[in-house]
Amino acid sequence: MSKTDEAKEILKALGLPTAQYNELAALTFLALCNIKETDKWSKATRQSLGLTKGVMSFVNDNYEKDYAPNSRETFRRHVLHQFIQARIVDYNPDNPSLPVNSPNAHYAITTDVLELVKTYKTKKWKDSVKQFVSSVGKLSEIYLKERELNQIPVTLSSGKVLKLSAGKHNEVQAAIVEQFAPRFAKDGLLLYLGDTANKILHFDEEKLKELGIPINQHSKLPDVVIYDQKRNWLFLIEAVTSHGPVSPKRIVELEKFLKDCKLGKIYVSAFPDMAEFKKHSTNIAWETEVWLMEVPDHMIHFNGDKFLGPR
């Protein structure tokens, strides 16, 4: 393996999240360990390096890269911050009193990691990794716990609890299930619920197929799909926080997509508040509904001679 691949393997073993054992992270790690392509890991050394003239210069000079000075924020935000959190790197070890973002900021591999990498590809390697992880923990697991703590629980009518990833868009989706549905689609069956981090969070494949809704093109489904069994209506709901209301163009797409579904279709654009609604009001299709999370008991019908009914 190349030294870059070996560095990735080391970072993975130390419990870094996937995004932090990529090429950029590996090259940064090599610079901090002072390891060139032909060096042995047993010869790694601890040295304090600045970012632009230290880490980036080492990478460019020794690994045939051409990172420009304006790339330093990428190194800092996507690699070094995580290295510090994972106790792989010490920040300003030569002068801990330096203010944040000081031009003299510097980084050095921790002494524990230095001793660990020297055992790479030796009989001591596995034990060294086990001891380090046992002492420090895995950053990937810490991040996973933080994500779980920040998730948005959504309780379905059945009592089942789903967890959406954190974010305003998913807050609106959770409100659709917990507040909109009981008011306007009482006892409705949730057929589909997306997630910004996981496109398919809830997917009733059997029922969708039965109702004539294509099941191999999930990306075309709106954010939330609810089946009102009593009225034989299908609620097609878009959660809108920055884009994506039920526009005339979206209506054409969905009508074509759902041509084999004979249910009455209710198109709804759901917004967190009136301010967000106003931003999109000119792009909402006629004969569709608008629902605001901040006033859950009411809906706005866009024109027509009826309220809340199929087009």
TANORPE-V96543 format. One record per backbone hydrogen bond with DSSP energy under -1.0 kcal/mol. CO is the residue of the C=O (numbers start at 1). NH is the residue of the N-H. If there is no record, write none. Layout:
BEGIN
co,nh
CO,NH
CO,NH
END
This chain:
BEGIN
co,nh
2,6
3,7
4,8
5,9
6,10
7,11
8,12
9,13
10,14
11,16
12,15
15,140
17,20
18,21
22,26
23,27
24,28
25,29
26,30
27,31
28,32
29,33
30,35
33,45
36,39
40,43
41,44
49,107
50,55
51,56
54,58
55,59
56,60
57,61
58,62
59,63
68,71
69,72
71,75
72,76
73,77
74,78
75,79
75,80
76,81
79,83
80,84
81,85
82,86
83,88
83,89
84,87
88,110
90,108
95,98
99,102
102,105
106,92
107,49
108,90
110,114
111,115
112,116
113,117
114,118
116,119
117,120
119,122
122,125
124,128
125,129
126,130
127,131
128,132
129,133
130,134
131,135
132,136
133,137
138,142
139,143
140,144
141,145
142,146
143,147
144,148
145,149
146,150
152,164
154,162
156,159
160,156
162,154
164,152
167,171
168,172
169,173
170,174
171,175
172,176
173,177
174,178
175,179
175,180
176,181
180,184
181,185
185,188
189,227
191,204
192,225
193,201
193,202
202,193
203,205
204,208
205,209
206,210
207,211
208,213
209,212
217,220
218,221
223,194
224,237
225,191
225,192
226,235
227,189
228,232
228,233
232,264
233,228
234,266
235,226
236,268
237,224
238,270
245,247
246,285
247,251
248,252
249,253
250,254
251,255
252,256
253,257
254,258
256,259
258,261
264,234
265,311
266,236
267,289
268,238
269,291
270,240
271,293
273,277
274,278
275,279
277,280
280,283
288,302
289,269
290,300
291,271
292,295
295,298
300,290
301,303
302,287
END
